[in-house]
Amino acid sequence: MLESRTLYWPSTTFIGPGAIKDMGQALQSRDFKKALIVTDQVLNEIGIVDKITAVLAENSIDYVVFDQVQPNPTTKNVNDGLAVLKENDCDFILSLGGGSPQDAAKGIGILATNGGDIKDYEGIDQSDNKSLPIVAVNTTAGTASEVTINYVITNEDTHIKMVMVDKNSLAEIAVSDPKLMTAKPADLTAATGMDVLTHAVEAYVSEGAFRLSDKLALESIELVGEALRDAVENGDDLEARSKMAYASYIAGMSFNNAGLGYVHSMAHQLGGMYDLPHGVCNAVLLPHVEEYNSKNTGDKLRNVAQALGKDVEGLSTAEANQAAVEAIKELSSEIGIPAGLKELGVKEEDLAEMAKNALNDVCKGTNPREVDLEATIEIYKKAM
């Protein structure tokens, strides 16, 4: 406990059913004039954007909508959004959606105040200036990008996901309203929910873990165990959606300050090469990476197993570790996550190249066990 830490947390968070109504006064108090709404076409088409613009209109705030963000946001998405922001003299960004719009908005916000090319900001704290103010409105219980200092942009030239960890990209206001998450498709709910679990587990076993991050991560794992199946089964279950919203938020706060691990490093390569959903990639890889990590995680995976409902009393550490791996696989299977990478179209001849790139991914830095090329390829093979 005798140590100094820097904690990254949005200055204001509104969370819970109806939270979007609470953000209006906060926007007024900051004297914002015009928003660039960064989102995707689906959210625009199904009327979610209208719910946000209604709040802006009620508070006399002008806006322009940029809805061209792709599921894995690209350098082009960032550059196109920046052009719209400049053309319309927007003084803040309102990101609306899951991780993709949130990440794109961070890239736009950093370029708006720092200039240059988004490729210049890959890595840790590469920007000099705080981004343009971001109000991050979340619509999925998944990436927690709305509350973290991380964002990921796909380099269209190399097909590699660039990971940025930058305190200057942290949103000023975060909004997580489970009412915006209802009626989402079961497969999306499953994928984003497993992303939450991956965040919590990786933060919990991370080299950077500490007492607060552990408490948050374990609580998140318990909430996922309680609520994810119900949220997938019934997309209008507001209680399950609310639990998942909190699980996502506190998992984000945990990994925001403790770091992630090699699941994300490997998943980023799958997303970059095959344009696959990030949450699905995490879900497929998570049990295999944690099985590999288990030699260096002490008794922590015992607690993960217990948080997911497994009886681990009397089990050896090795047995408890295996119980955690099985609990993750069972949850994935029950909510319809593909059993392996082959089902996602991954080709064995691509594994070596992806493994090389994974070793350069910034999330590797806090993984609890050292990895090399051979081990990475073997994990990919087990996940096939």
Salt bridges, closest charged atoms under 4 A:
GLU3 OE2 - ARG5 NE 3.53
ASP31 OD1 - LYS33 NZ 2.93
GLU58 OE2 - LYS21 NZ 3.62
ASP80 OD2 - LYS76 NZ 2.56
ASP125 OD2 - LYS167 NZ 3.77
ASP157 OD2 - LYS119 NZ 2.91
GLU172 OE2 - ARG30 NE 2.61
ASP195 OD1 - HIS199 NE2 3.21
ASP195 OD1 - HIS264 NE2 3.96
ASP195 OD1 - HIS278 NE2 3.66
GLU202 OE1 - HIS264 ND1 2.63
ASP214 OD1 - LYS300 NZ 2.97
GLU226 OE1 - LYS243 NZ 3.32
GLU239 OE2 - LYS243 NZ 3.89
ASP299 OD2 - ARG302 NE 2.88
GLU330 OE1 - LYS310 NZ 3.00
GLU334 OE1 - ARG229 NE 2.44
ASP361 OD2 - HIS268 ND1 2.84
